[in-house]
């Protein structure tokens, strides 16, 4: 039986129409949360909203929003609090990828500006707009007013020269998370996750394209498999649960050991990805 530890505690998920956002939406709703799902893809957002609501029986509110635009973010947060009486969990997950293989000196200015605006500025805008309301919330038998979970990447923990702008944004998310943790304590916790290679929309759901980047980067995964959305869901559920109430300011890799495990490539079996 699934523990309903989010009953009476609602969640806002950006990038909620697909990938990690959609998977976490199902998991949060199953544990009792009503949801606001935020995405720029209106058709996919409506589809996901209906499916999550149908499966879970929870209230699920779709809001179309470009997280890189401050006026849209402010309006989105205002609408969220009209629809729900609280937002205990922010899963700050909206993000975009870039074309693979262009080095730091060859990135086009427009591409740089777009990825910075969505991946880093967007997470800052959402957190900044939401924290004003979140920090005043009170819950019975709960020490915290809210939790923020930001999506970084293994490419933010170890810089990837083939996706330099993306790496910079994801390193920025880790720094943003640390600053939020310092600024919002003790009422709000802020942590980030760093997924590795998981088949989602950032690879256009194309497994061969993802494996190509792994081969090109000579990526060795100590746990010798590609990550799943479920791997990420499990980590996010932990960070949303009371089990993580004494944790803030940290980045948690969920990458099969790529970033930090300390196992040298020559210790591993040769695996054909």
C-alpha positions in Angstrom: 0.0 0.0 0.0 1.4 3.4 -1.0 1.9 5.8 1.9 -0.2 9.0 1.4 2.4 11.3 2.9 1.4 14.2 0.6 -2.3 14.3 1.6 -3.1 17.9 2.3 0.2 19.0 0.7 0.0 20.1 -2.9 2.7 20.2 -5.6 3.7 22.4 -8.5 5.7 20.8 -11.3 7.3 22.7 -14.2 8.0 20.7 -17.3 5.1 18.6 -16.1 3.8 17.4 -19.4 6.4 14.8 -20.2 9.6 13.0 -19.0 10.5 13.3 -15.4 7.8 15.9 -14.7 5.0 13.6 -15.9 6.4 10.6 -14.1 6.7 12.6 -10.8 3.1 13.9 -11.3 1.7 10.4 -11.3 3.8 9.6 -8.2 2.9 12.7 -6.2 -0.8 12.3 -7.1 -0.7 8.7 -6.0 0.6 9.8 -2.6 -2.3 12.3 -2.1 -1.2 15.6 -3.6 -3.3 17.8 -5.7 -1.2 19.2 -8.6 -0.5 22.2 -10.7 1.3 21.1 -13.9 3.1 23.7 -15.9 4.5 23.4 -19.4 4.8 25.3 -22.6 3.4 22.5 -24.7 -0.4 23.0 -24.4 -1.6 19.9 -26.1 0.8 17.5 -24.3 0.0 19.3 -21.0 -3.8 18.8 -21.4 -3.2 15.1 -22.3 -1.0 14.5 -19.2 -3.4 16.4 -16.9 -6.4 14.3 -17.9 -4.5 11.1 -17.6 -3.0 11.9 -14.1 -6.4 13.1 -12.8 -8.2 10.0 -14.2 -5.7 7.5 -12.7 -5.3 9.2 -9.3 -8.6 10.9 -8.7 -6.7 14.0 -7.5 -7.2 17.6 -8.6 -4.8 18.4 -11.4 -4.6 22.0 -12.8 -2.8 22.6 -16.1 -1.2 26.1 -16.6 0.6 27.0 -19.9 3.6 29.1 -19.0 7.0 30.0 -20.5 9.2 29.9 -17.4 11.7 32.3 -18.9 9.2 35.1 -18.9 8.7 36.8 -15.5 5.2 38.1 -16.2 4.0 34.6 -17.2 5.6 33.1 -14.1 4.0 35.6 -11.8 0.6 35.0 -13.3 1.2 31.2 -13.1 2.0 31.3 -9.4 -1.0 33.6 -8.7 -3.3 31.2 -10.6 -1.8 28.2 -8.7 -2.7 29.7 -5.4 -6.2 30.5 -6.6 -6.7 26.9 -7.5 -4.9 25.3 -4.5 -4.7 26.4 -0.9 -1.0 25.5 -0.6 2.0 24.4 -2.6 4.2 22.3 -0.4 6.5 20.9 -3.1 8.0 22.7 -6.1 9.6 20.3 -8.6 11.4 22.9 -10.6 12.0 20.7 -13.7 11.4 22.7 -16.9 14.4 22.7 -19.2 15.6 22.4 -22.8 18.6 20.8 -24.5 20.9 22.0 -27.3 22.5 20.5 -30.3 25.3 18.2 -29.4 28.9 18.7 -30.3 29.3 22.5 -30.6 32.1 23.7 -28.4 32.1 26.7 -26.1 33.7 29.0 -28.8 31.2 28.1 -31.5 27.8 28.5 -29.7 25.5 30.9 -31.3 24.4 33.8 -29.2 20.7 33.2 -29.7 21.2 29.5 -28.6 23.2 30.6 -25.5 20.5 33.2 -24.6 17.6 30.7 -25.0 19.1 27.9 -22.9 20.2 30.3 -20.1 16.8 31.8 -20.1 14.9 28.5 -19.7 17.2 26.3 -17.7 18.7 28.7 -15.2 16.7 32.0 -15.2 13.5 30.0 -15.5 14.2 28.0 -12.3 15.2 31.2 -10.5 12.0 33.0 -11.5 9.8 30.1 -10.4 11.5 29.7 -7.1 11.6 33.4 -6.4 7.9 33.9 -7.2 6.8 30.9 -5.3 8.8 31.3 -2.1 6.9 34.5 -1.1 3.8 32.4 -0.6 5.4 29.2 0.4 7.3 30.5 3.4 4.1 31.6 5.1 2.4 28.3 4.9 1.7 26.2 8.0 0.9 22.5 8.3 -0.2 20.5 11.3 2.6 18.4 12.7 5.0 19.7 10.1 8.1 21.7 10.8 8.5 22.9 7.2 6.5 25.3 5.1 7.7 23.8 1.8 10.3 22.0 -0.2 12.0 22.9 -3.5 13.5 20.3 -5.7 15.5 21.6 -8.7 16.6 19.6 -11.7 20.3 19.8 -12.5 22.2 17.2 -14.4 25.3 15.0 -14.3 26.6 17.5 -16.9 26.3 20.1 -14.2 28.5 18.1 -11.9 31.2 17.3 -14.4 31.4 19.7 -17.3 30.7 18.2 -20.7 32.5 20.1 -23.5 30.1 18.7 -26.1 27.2 20.5 -24.5 28.9 23.5 -22.8 26.0 25.9 -22.5 23.8 23.2 -21.1 26.5 22.2 -18.6 26.9 25.8 -17.5 23.2 26.2 -16.9 23.1 22.9 -14.9 26.1 24.0 -12.8 24.2 27.2 -12.2 21.2 25.3 -10.9 23.4 23.6 -8.3 24.6 27.0 -7.2 21.1 28.4 -7.2 19.9 25.5 -5.1 22.6 26.2 -2.5 21.7 29.9 -2.4 18.0 29.1 -2.0 18.8 26.6 0.8 20.8 29.3 2.7 18.2 32.0 2.1 15.0 30.1 2.8 16.1 28.1 5.8 14.7 27.1 8.2 11.2 27.0 6.8 11.9 25.8 3.3 14.4 23.2 2.1 16.0 23.3 -1.3 17.8 20.4 -3.0 18.7 19.4 -6.6 18.9 16.2 -8.5 21.4 15.4 -11.2 20.1 12.8 -13.7 22.5 11.1 -16.1 21.5 9.3 -19.2 17.7 8.6 -19.1 15.5 8.3 -22.2 13.3 11.4 -22.2 12.3 14.2 -24.5 15.6 16.0 -24.2 16.9 13.2 -26.5 13.7 13.4 -28.5 12.9 10.0 -27.0 15.5 8.5 -29.4 17.5 5.8 -27.6 20.1 5.6 -30.4 20.7 9.3 -30.3 21.4 9.0 -26.6 23.7 6.0 -27.0 25.6 7.9 -29.7 26.4 10.7 -27.3 27.5 8.1 -24.7 29.8 6.4 -27.2 31.2 9.7 -28.4 31.9 10.8 -24.8 33.3 7.4 -23.9 30.8 7.3 -21.0 31.2 4.4 -18.6 28.3 3.7 -16.3 29.4 1.7 -13.3 25.9 0.2 -12.9 26.0 -0.8 -16.6 22.6 0.2 -17.7 20.8 3.3 -18.9 18.7 5.2 -16.4 15.0 5.1 -16.3 12.4 7.8 -15.4 11.5 5.6 -12.4 15.0 6.0 -11.0 14.5 9.8 -10.9 11.0 9.4 -9.5 12.3 7.4 -6.6 14.8 10.1 -5.7 12.3 12.9 -6.0 9.9 11.0 -3.8 12.5 10.7 -1.1 13.2 14.5 -1.3 9.5 15.2 -1.1 9.0 12.9 1.9 9.5 13.5 5.6 12.5 11.2 5.4 14.5 14.1 3.9 13.3 16.9 6.3 16.9 17.4 7.7 18.5 17.7 4.2 19.0 21.0 2.4 21.4 22.5 0.0 22.6 19.3 -1.7 22.7 17.9 -5.2 21.9 14.2 -5.5 23.3 12.4 -8.6 21.0 9.7 -10.1 23.3 8.6 -12.9 24.4 5.1 -12.3 27.7 6.3 -10.8 29.0 8.4 -13.7 29.7 11.6 -11.8 31.0 10.7 -8.4 31.4 7.0 -7.7 35.2 7.2 -8.0 35.5 4.0 -10.1 38.0 4.4 -12.9 37.0 3.3 -16.4 39.6 0.5 -16.6 38.0 -1.2 -13.6 34.8 -1.7 -15.6 33.8 -4.3 -18.2 33.8 -3.0 -21.7 30.1 -2.5 -22.6 28.8 -1.7 -26.0 26.2 1.1 -25.6 
